[in-house]
Amino acid sequence: MKKLSLICMTVLAVFAMASCRGPRGPQGPAGNDGNANVVSSTVTVHSDDWEWVNNCQWMVEIDYPAINNNVYNYGAVLVYMSVGDTWSQVPLTYYYQDTFTNDQGQQEVINCEASIEVSTLKDGGVRLFWTESDFYDGMRPGKHDFKIVAIEASVFSNRSDVDYSSYEAVKTAFQLAD
């Protein structure tokens, strides 16, 4: 009987101590208002990710589950590419310099031009297409950062005041974290 009493007392003591709470700390500062209906992420595409397709361009497919039927049919999917210190909206024409070795073994720098286009996939993703102006397939595109923004229809239809071509304007309007 003493054992049963000891076990009961121990169980009661554990419950009593588990229900005790210490003093609460001070309230933290208020956070920024978020927007659950707008999703933004930065995706890095590496040179090896690009696949040669259509005998004239490079393509990469990026899964992005935030693109649902509502976003696909009635909302917006925005894609921006990091160019220098800014985000430029896709589609865009991208000017850059490239270095190659000529037939004499000398390094040459050439000015290049590529067209980057985007296609939204109904099942949650985007395809990016990279086409060199001369359709030359000798070199894969390099490593590039892309920002994808998916905006639900209920939000997109009420925000005609936003300059969607500017990522900074979109970031400010929808309080997106970088």
Sequence and secondary structure as in RCSB ss.txt:
>XXXX:A:sequence
MKKLSLICMTVLAVFAMASCRGPRGPQGPAGNDGNANVVSSTVTVHSDDWEWVNNCQWMVEIDYPAINNNVYNYG
AVLVYMSVGDTWSQVPLTYYYQDTFTNDQGQQEVINCEASIEVSTLKDGGVRLFWTESDFYDGMRPGKHDFKIVA
IEASVFSNRSDVDYSSYEAVKTAFQLAD
>XXXX:A:secstr
 HHHHHHHHHHHHHHHHHT                TTEEEEEEEE GGG EEETTTEEEEEEE TT  HHHHHHS
EEEEEEEETTEEEESSEEEEEEEEEE TTS EEEEEEEEEEEEEEETTTEEEEEEEETT   SS    EEEEEEE
E HHHHTT TTS TTBHHHHHHHTT   
